[in-house]
């Protein structure tokens, strides 16, 4: 549904899409790719490249970057990046384990973060600039990793075990390195950016971002209270809500910020 709405909003048909990237953490099957299922439902052409990108909560930003590079090379005219998340199964199984008679305090603490996840879907159409000269521009991004911390959050379809304290501490350290790289690559200065779209895990996580980078809280729309942690869908959903509320104006510089299990951190910019 999100993909279809995005195509309608962009005024193009599914047969014009040259690349469809699915970025969901949630999936119905290990194979085929979720992208192929979405593509089949939408009715894309046989020339459309379809695949999944998996990188925890960063995958949507990664998908945007992959699409942008193919568009810049002229390989395709339009790309569709999609994401759909559902927390139903992990909720049910986590609650079963937490209510078992032999559950321990450590068990409860380790799996509590699973109950903060949410469900939602988002999609974005990207196009070659000459086809849509007045559309917002993806300006590129930077990524840094600290993969020595790859055990801090381990999840599958029905269970997620998280060291929330260390994930926050090491995540912010990595974000500081990434932000320093973004200052150089994208010419960022905090006071010159108009909106900060942060992948929102929780209130403490978002507050830590705001505090460490000196961001004006008025420039950060929060949705975790309504949606929970919706993984890769968080960033595009915030962008969509900002657009719907009329909070984006021509020329606004929008910073996209995210930390994903692994650890990886990506930051990118969109100019409205």
Order of alpha helices (4+ residues) and beta strands (2+ residues): alpha-beta-alpha-beta-alpha-beta-alpha-alpha-beta-beta-beta-beta-alpha-beta-alpha-alpha-alpha-beta-beta
